[in-house]
Amino acid sequence: MVERIRRATVGAHNESDLPGRAAELGVFRTLFDDARAGTSSALVVQGDPGIGKTALAQAALARFTDEIRVERTVGVESEMELPYAGLHQLLAGMLDRAESLPAPQRDALETALGFRTGAAPSSFLIGLAVLGLLTEVAADGPVCCLIDDTQWLDEASRQALAFSARRLGSEGIALVFVMRTVDASFRGLPGLAVTGLNDDDARRLLKQLLPGQIDTRVRDRLVAEARGNPLALRELPSALGPTEMAGGYTVAATAPLASRIEKSLLDQLSDLPPAARRVLLVAAADPTGDPHLLRLAVRALSLSSDAIDVAEHSGALTVGARVEFRHPLVRSAIYRDAPPPDRRQAHAALAEATPVENDPDRRAWHRGHAAVEPDEDIADALDRSAVRARGRGGVAAAAAFLERAAALSPLPGDRARRLLAAAQAKLDAGAPDAAETLLSVLPTDALDPLGAARVDLLRAQVDWARRGSPDIARDILAVARRLSPLDPALARSAYYDALFAAIFAGGLTDLDADGDVYPWSDVCRVVYDATDPDSTNPVDLLLRGQALIGLGARVEAIPVLRSAIAGLLDAPEALIPPQTAGLDGVAAIDVWDADALLALNERHIELARADGLLTVLPMVLSLAGSALLVQGRLDDAQLIVDEIDVIKEAIGHPFPRHQRLLIAAWRGDQAAVEALAAELRRTAIAHGDGSALSIANFAEAILANGTGDAAGALRAGREEMGHIRQVTYTSRILAEVIEAAVRVGDRATADRALADLTDLTAPIGGDWALGMLAAARAQLAGDEAEKYYSEAIDRYRRGGLAVYEGRARLAYGEWLRRQRRRVDARSELRVAHDLLSSRGAAAFAARAQRELEATGETARSRLVDPGDALTVQEANVAHLVVDGLTNREIAARLFLSVRTVEYHLRKVFLKRGVQSRRDLAEALRSEVTG
């Protein structure tokens, strides 16, 4: 139901209408005052049924929304499976502004609402479109959206609205969500818990409701029984007759309060004629509130139109522009109390009244609820509705349609096929437990060998989603082998999943007695044997190369992986979708190719952003951040981690903060490294993620070497020495181990680490790998160190690896100073300091500064006035402006409204004393170059 609040209603409620709610009304007043001032916010109003949430919200709207446009929608339980149904009703009066949205958002919103066909849009992209649409409307004045009974909204609408609520800024929008309990989508948003009235306020309300004489004992008993619930105070007295009211009759509390309220509501309707009660049931089963549809359905039941008048006269509902129940509990009580045959008749009448050409999905849904016996015609209609639901991004709705279609399928094979599709949809919707439940009742004996293999594959994928254990790799692998002759493409995907799962556990496994082969080498062996050695398919090459890594044949793997990476980059379209990205990035790390790592993931990022795949973006952004760190682009990497955090905040994605930890290490932030490393280790142990342990150790070693704590760096590095041939950051830690071991005089450890680093890097070649090898050799080369330092510096400079170049120059300058070549040392240290400080590698820059001071020269300070410091959001906006993005593009990137971007940009201009985007770019460049 969408309703514009008429200005004539403002001020219609008196303070006495809501005794005991002054504080709650104050919260609403602040919310709406802020909206008028241009500040946006959300408010989640939570409380038990009948506690007065809706009455409170309605009173607040009537009193405080002068000059605010108000739109409403109400969630209806029977509509929960129809994707974006609630959102459609809320936005109906605003869709004329959709043309102003960026094309990807507009297309996604129109696809979700059924106005166009196209690829299934992400609910998060829809959420961004909703924010953009509300922002466009708010340009004409503040806007409030009231979403009542939010717990009954369809899941797709809930996700989109919750996402929008988390990205509000400076638009003048107020979003009010009324619900019984706060579900995960809305946790963390500003909340208002509506609790029961105290006894004095309850008595005052009861006196308003029952102005006549009432026995004191009855009044006190009613107050006690109602427990401050206003609806209970209104409804429970209706069960008492006049004699009982005056004579001290007491109410027996033998049922839960909510049940007794519903019973009281139903008792008031018990004297209605059967025809009127059937009208109420039809209205309760129809979430659209369309009076014309109600009349058609009543006619389909062969009822007189007078029955609608009788039902309306009861006070349970009103029939005007919309069909509205006087309280949501009235609707739910009527529907739940009805016998199943009566419900089915109501749904059958609504199905008959709903033209298939207007709303085929709602018609199919009603037909599905009306059926008892298997019916392939209805099952097929539900099947087609599931396809349309998926196309609109309603994966959870697709699962519901398919589940009902399976129940109505006459043939076991069709039932099994639909249950499998429903389970897949449940998993895709993020509900692995529900998927497992469907799989447990799926008749696999009714499927062909391919179908049975797909069931087992899905079982393994569900298990992976629920437990994340690397042991599941073998289960996936077993299914992949069965799929090879049946569906090669699906088999390749399964081999990919198995290998990814095996690699995911990297640092938690031990080497076998030979020290070269991993316990999961059986996975790698099967994958290797399953791939065609003559195939030029880049994905096959990727699998084969990664399997060789796992088998300890790294030298043989390098050319295979290089061919795979080249093929992936040259392909006109992505051969690996962003949803399954990971192994390609790992391959780029294995061959020490930062440019390829960045290029691969920039493609994934572009696709994920375009499709709104926010659960995928953190992974591919993190891999891109790894490349940026190698290149010494700490500020750009900082933008990456800020975006990851924005996504985590918006959708609650529990992505580990790998890159933020590494940035903190390079910046020399000891407190942040300690906290983030401890957090990463906790999650690593809980999820069996060995690579995360390696990253924690790597970060601690970087920090320790930066601050001059060689013993600490060696401690962290030794944790990784047993895993250096696995696919993690471990091999990079060897350089940290060598530096630390040399400084503490542990030549044996340094020699061992150098031997391992040589084995890993020499066959690879390239400026990153050979530059690191040369820098490591220099520290152990004695009098020949200079040539290795020179080689390292040249390679790092040629490869664009500024921070590593700075570290090589720092080490070279330290060596020169020990050789008493003070002038030469000063020259190298000065360049090292400038490189490291300009890139934000603060700890290493401080080391260079100390060394410079030891040569008699003082380094220039690059401190920024704290009053001029930009906030994280301001810095993000500023850097994207410098990159040439428009405000609209920045809004899409940071999941903000355009008005909020404009607000941050004004503050950036003020802090930097500039008046144009060009001036801002020059100001930021001057800060970097000093």
Secondary structure in CASP SS format (residue, H / E / C, confidence):
PFRMAT SS
TARGET T0000
AUTHOR 0000-0000-0000
METHOD secondary structure of the structure
MODEL  1
M C 1.00
V C 1.00
E C 1.00
R C 1.00
I C 1.00
R C 1.00
R H 1.00
A H 1.00
T H 1.00
V C 1.00
G C 1.00
A C 1.00
H C 1.00
N C 1.00
E H 1.00
S H 1.00
D H 1.00
L C 1.00
P C 1.00
G C 1.00
R C 1.00
A H 1.00
A H 1.00
E H 1.00
L H 1.00
G H 1.00
V H 1.00
F H 1.00
R H 1.00
T H 1.00
L H 1.00
F H 1.00
D H 1.00
D H 1.00
A H 1.00
R H 1.00
A C 1.00
G C 1.00
T C 1.00
S C 1.00
S E 1.00
A E 1.00
L E 1.00
V E 1.00
V E 1.00
Q E 1.00
G C 1.00
D C 1.00
P C 1.00
G C 1.00
I C 1.00
G C 1.00
K H 1.00
T H 1.00
A H 1.00
L H 1.00
A H 1.00
Q H 1.00
A H 1.00
A H 1.00
L H 1.00
A H 1.00
R H 1.00
F H 1.00
T C 1.00
D C 1.00
E C 1.00
I C 1.00
R E 1.00
V E 1.00
E E 1.00
R E 1.00
T E 1.00
V E 1.00
G C 1.00
V C 1.00
E H 1.00
S H 1.00
E H 1.00
M C 1.00
E C 1.00
L C 1.00
P C 1.00
Y C 1.00
A H 1.00
G H 1.00
L H 1.00
H H 1.00
Q H 1.00
L H 1.00
L H 1.00
A C 1.00
G C 1.00
M C 1.00
L H 1.00
D H 1.00
R H 1.00
A H 1.00
E H 1.00
S H 1.00
L C 1.00
P C 1.00
A H 1.00
P H 1.00
Q H 1.00
R H 1.00
D H 1.00
A H 1.00
L H 1.00
E H 1.00
T H 1.00
A H 1.00
L C 1.00
G C 1.00
F C 1.00
R C 1.00
T C 1.00
G C 1.00
A C 1.00
A C 1.00
P C 1.00
S C 1.00
S H 1.00
F H 1.00
L H 1.00
I H 1.00
G H 1.00
L H 1.00
A H 1.00
V H 1.00
L H 1.00
G H 1.00
L H 1.00
L H 1.00
T H 1.00
E H 1.00
V H 1.00
A H 1.00
A C 1.00
D C 1.00
G C 1.00
P C 1.00
V E 1.00
C E 1.00
C E 1.00
L E 1.00
I E 1.00
D E 1.00
D C 1.00
T H 1.00
Q H 1.00
W H 1.00
L C 1.00
D C 1.00
E H 1.00
A H 1.00
S H 1.00
R H 1.00
Q H 1.00
A H 1.00
L H 1.00
A H 1.00
F H 1.00
S H 1.00
A H 1.00
R H 1.00
R C 1.00
L C 1.00
G C 1.00
S C 1.00
E C 1.00
G C 1.00
I E 1.00
A E 1.00
L E 1.00
V E 1.00
F E 1.00
V E 1.00
M E 1.00
R C 1.00
T C 1.00
V C 1.00
D C 1.00
A H 1.00
S H 1.00
F H 1.00
R C 1.00
G C 1.00
L C 1.00
P C 1.00
G E 1.00
L E 1.00
A E 1.00
V C 1.00
T C 1.00
G C 1.00
L C 1.00
N C 1.00
D H 1.00
D H 1.00
D H 1.00
A H 1.00
R H 1.00
R H 1.00
L H 1.00
L H 1.00
K H 1.00
Q H 1.00
L H 1.00
L C 1.00
P C 1.00
G C 1.00
Q C 1.00
I C 1.00
D C 1.00
T H 1.00
R H 1.00
V H 1.00
R H 1.00
D H 1.00
R H 1.00
L H 1.00
V H 1.00
A H 1.00
E H 1.00
A H 1.00
R C 1.00
G C 1.00
N C 1.00
P H 1.00
L H 1.00
A H 1.00
L H 1.00
R H 1.00
E H 1.00
L H 1.00
P H 1.00
S H 1.00
A H 1.00
L C 1.00
G C 1.00
P H 1.00
T H 1.00
E H 1.00
M H 1.00
A H 1.00
G H 1.00
G C 1.00
Y C 1.00
T C 1.00
V C 1.00
A C 1.00
A C 1.00
T C 1.00
A C 1.00
P C 1.00
L H 1.00
A H 1.00
S H 1.00
R H 1.00
I H 1.00
E H 1.00
K H 1.00
S H 1.00
L H 1.00
L H 1.00
D H 1.00
Q C 1.00
L C 1.00
S C 1.00
D C 1.00
L C 1.00
P C 1.00
P H 1.00
A H 1.00
A H 1.00
R H 1.00
R H 1.00
V H 1.00
L H 1.00
L H 1.00
V H 1.00
A H 1.00
A H 1.00
A H 1.00
D C 1.00
P C 1.00
T C 1.00
G C 1.00
D C 1.00
P H 1.00
H H 1.00
L H 1.00
L H 1.00
R H 1.00
L H 1.00
A H 1.00
V H 1.00
R H 1.00
A H 1.00
L C 1.00
S C 1.00
L C 1.00
S C 1.00
S C 1.00
D H 1.00
A H 1.00
I H 1.00
D H 1.00
V H 1.00
A H 1.00
E H 1.00
H H 1.00
S C 1.00
G C 1.00
A C 1.00
L E 1.00
T E 1.00
V E 1.00
G C 1.00
A C 1.00
R C 1.00
V E 1.00
E E 1.00
F E 1.00
R C 1.00
H C 1.00
P H 1.00
L H 1.00
V H 1.00
R H 1.00
S H 1.00
A H 1.00
I H 1.00
Y H 1.00
R H 1.00
D H 1.00
A C 1.00
P C 1.00
P H 1.00
P H 1.00
D H 1.00
R H 1.00
R H 1.00
Q H 1.00
A H 1.00
H H 1.00
A H 1.00
A H 1.00
L H 1.00
A H 1.00
E H 1.00
A H 1.00
T C 1.00
P C 1.00
V C 1.00
E C 1.00
N C 1.00
D C 1.00
P H 1.00
D H 1.00
R H 1.00
R H 1.00
A H 1.00
W H 1.00
H H 1.00
R H 1.00
G H 1.00
H H 1.00
A H 1.00
A C 1.00
V C 1.00
E C 1.00
P C 1.00
D C 1.00
E H 1.00
D H 1.00
I H 1.00
A H 1.00
D H 1.00
A H 1.00
L H 1.00
D H 1.00
R H 1.00
S H 1.00
A H 1.00
V H 1.00
R H 1.00
A H 1.00
R H 1.00
G H 1.00
R C 1.00
G C 1.00
G C 1.00
V H 1.00
A H 1.00
A H 1.00
A H 1.00
A H 1.00
A H 1.00
F H 1.00
L H 1.00
E H 1.00
R H 1.00
A H 1.00
A H 1.00
A H 1.00
L C 1.00
S C 1.00
P C 1.00
L C 1.00
P H 1.00
G H 1.00
D H 1.00
R H 1.00
A H 1.00
R H 1.00
R H 1.00
L H 1.00
L H 1.00
A H 1.00
A H 1.00
A H 1.00
Q H 1.00
A H 1.00
K H 1.00
L H 1.00
D H 1.00
A C 1.00
G C 1.00
A C 1.00
P H 1.00
D H 1.00
A H 1.00
A H 1.00
E H 1.00
T H 1.00
L H 1.00
L H 1.00
S H 1.00
V C 1.00
L C 1.00
P C 1.00
T H 1.00
D H 1.00
A H 1.00
L C 1.00
D C 1.00
P H 1.00
L H 1.00
G H 1.00
A H 1.00
A H 1.00
R H 1.00
V H 1.00
D H 1.00
L H 1.00
L H 1.00
R H 1.00
A H 1.00
Q H 1.00
V H 1.00
D H 1.00
W H 1.00
A H 1.00
R H 1.00
R H 1.00
G C 1.00
S C 1.00
P C 1.00
D C 1.00
I H 1.00
A H 1.00
R H 1.00
D H 1.00
I H 1.00
L H 1.00
A H 1.00
V H 1.00
A H 1.00
R H 1.00
R H 1.00
L H 1.00
S C 1.00
P C 1.00
L C 1.00
D C 1.00
P H 1.00
A H 1.00
L H 1.00
A H 1.00
R H 1.00
S H 1.00
A H 1.00
Y H 1.00
Y H 1.00
D H 1.00
A H 1.00
L H 1.00
F H 1.00
A H 1.00
A H 1.00
I H 1.00
F H 1.00
A C 1.00
G H 1.00
G H 1.00
L H 1.00
T C 1.00
D C 1.00
L C 1.00
D C 1.00
A C 1.00
D C 1.00
G C 1.00
D C 1.00
V C 1.00
Y C 1.00
P C 1.00
W C 1.00
S H 1.00
D H 1.00
V H 1.00
C H 1.00
R H 1.00
V H 1.00
V H 1.00
Y H 1.00
D H 1.00
A H 1.00
T C 1.00
D C 1.00
P C 1.00
D C 1.00
S C 1.00
T C 1.00
N C 1.00
P H 1.00
V H 1.00
D H 1.00
L H 1.00
L H 1.00
L H 1.00
R H 1.00
G H 1.00
Q H 1.00
A H 1.00
L H 1.00
I H 1.00
G H 1.00
L C 1.00
G C 1.00
A C 1.00
R H 1.00
V H 1.00
E H 1.00
A H 1.00
I H 1.00
P H 1.00
V H 1.00
L H 1.00
R H 1.00
S H 1.00
A H 1.00
I H 1.00
A H 1.00
G H 1.00
L H 1.00
L H 1.00
D H 1.00
A C 1.00
P C 1.00
E C 1.00
A C 1.00
L C 1.00
I C 1.00
P C 1.00
P H 1.00
Q H 1.00
T H 1.00
A C 1.00
G C 1.00
L H 1.00
D H 1.00
G H 1.00
V H 1.00
A H 1.00
A H 1.00
I H 1.00
D H 1.00
V C 1.00
W C 1.00
D C 1.00
A H 1.00
D H 1.00
A H 1.00
L H 1.00
L H 1.00
A H 1.00
L H 1.00
N H 1.00
E H 1.00
R H 1.00
H H 1.00
I H 1.00
E H 1.00
L H 1.00
A H 1.00
R H 1.00
A H 1.00
D H 1.00
G C 1.00
L C 1.00
L C 1.00
T C 1.00
V C 1.00
L H 1.00
P H 1.00
M H 1.00
V H 1.00
L H 1.00
S H 1.00
L H 1.00
A H 1.00
G H 1.00
S H 1.00
A H 1.00
L H 1.00
L H 1.00
V H 1.00
Q C 1.00
G C 1.00
R C 1.00
L H 1.00
D H 1.00
D H 1.00
A H 1.00
Q H 1.00
L H 1.00
I H 1.00
V H 1.00
D H 1.00
E H 1.00
I H 1.00
D H 1.00
V H 1.00
I H 1.00
K H 1.00
E H 1.00
A H 1.00
I H 1.00
G C 1.00
H C 1.00
P C 1.00
F C 1.00
P C 1.00
R C 1.00
H H 1.00
Q H 1.00
R H 1.00
L H 1.00
L H 1.00
I H 1.00
A H 1.00
A H 1.00
W H 1.00
R H 1.00
G C 1.00
D C 1.00
Q H 1.00
A H 1.00
A H 1.00
V H 1.00
E H 1.00
A H 1.00
L H 1.00
A H 1.00
A H 1.00
E H 1.00
L H 1.00
R H 1.00
R H 1.00
T H 1.00
A H 1.00
I H 1.00
A H 1.00
H H 1.00
G C 1.00
D C 1.00
G H 1.00
S H 1.00
A H 1.00
L H 1.00
S H 1.00
I H 1.00
A H 1.00
N H 1.00
F H 1.00
A H 1.00
E H 1.00
A H 1.00
I H 1.00
L H 1.00
A H 1.00
N H 1.00
G H 1.00
T H 1.00
G C 1.00
D C 1.00
A H 1.00
A H 1.00
G H 1.00
A H 1.00
L H 1.00
R H 1.00
A H 1.00
G H 1.00
R H 1.00
E C 1.00
E C 1.00
M H 1.00
G H 1.00
H H 1.00
I C 1.00
R C 1.00
Q C 1.00
V C 1.00
T C 1.00
Y C 1.00
T H 1.00
S H 1.00
R H 1.00
I H 1.00
L H 1.00
A H 1.00
E H 1.00
V H 1.00
I H 1.00
E H 1.00
A H 1.00
A H 1.00
V H 1.00
R H 1.00
V H 1.00
G C 1.00
D C 1.00
R H 1.00
A H 1.00
T H 1.00
A H 1.00
D H 1.00
R H 1.00
A H 1.00
L H 1.00
A H 1.00
D H 1.00
L H 1.00
T H 1.00
D H 1.00
L H 1.00
T H 1.00
A C 1.00
P C 1.00
I C 1.00
G C 1.00
G C 1.00
D H 1.00
W H 1.00
A H 1.00
L H 1.00
G H 1.00
M H 1.00
L H 1.00
A H 1.00
A H 1.00
A H 1.00
R H 1.00
A H 1.00
Q H 1.00
L H 1.00
A C 1.00
G H 1.00
D H 1.00
E H 1.00
A H 1.00
E H 1.00
K H 1.00
Y H 1.00
Y H 1.00
S H 1.00
E H 1.00
A H 1.00
I H 1.00
D H 1.00
R H 1.00
Y H 1.00
R H 1.00
R H 1.00
G C 1.00
G C 1.00
L C 1.00
A H 1.00
V H 1.00
Y H 1.00
E H 1.00
G H 1.00
R H 1.00
A H 1.00
R H 1.00
L H 1.00
A H 1.00
Y H 1.00
G H 1.00
E H 1.00
W H 1.00
L H 1.00
R H 1.00
R H 1.00
Q C 1.00
R C 1.00
R C 1.00
R H 1.00
V H 1.00
D H 1.00
A H 1.00
R H 1.00
S H 1.00
E H 1.00
L H 1.00
R H 1.00
V H 1.00
A H 1.00
H H 1.00
D H 1.00
L H 1.00
L H 1.00
S H 1.00
S H 1.00
R C 1.00
G C 1.00
A C 1.00
A H 1.00
A H 1.00
F H 1.00
A H 1.00
A H 1.00
R H 1.00
A H 1.00
Q H 1.00
R H 1.00
E H 1.00
L H 1.00
E H 1.00
A H 1.00
T C 1.00
G C 1.00
E C 1.00
T C 1.00
A C 1.00
R C 1.00
S C 1.00
R C 1.00
L C 1.00
V C 1.00
D C 1.00
P H 1.00
G H 1.00
D H 1.00
A C 1.00
L C 1.00
T C 1.00
V H 1.00
Q H 1.00
E H 1.00
A H 1.00
N H 1.00
V H 1.00
A H 1.00
H H 1.00
L H 1.00
V H 1.00
V H 1.00
D C 1.00
G C 1.00
L C 1.00
T C 1.00
N H 1.00
R H 1.00
E H 1.00
I H 1.00
A H 1.00
A H 1.00
R H 1.00
L H 1.00
F C 1.00
L C 1.00
S C 1.00
V H 1.00
R H 1.00
T H 1.00
V H 1.00
E H 1.00
Y H 1.00
H H 1.00
L H 1.00
R H 1.00
K H 1.00
V H 1.00
F H 1.00
L H 1.00
K H 1.00
R H 1.00
G C 1.00
V C 1.00
Q C 1.00
S C 1.00
R H 1.00
R H 1.00
D H 1.00
L H 1.00
A H 1.00
E H 1.00
A H 1.00
L H 1.00
R H 1.00
S H 1.00
E H 1.00
V H 1.00
T H 1.00
G C 1.00
END
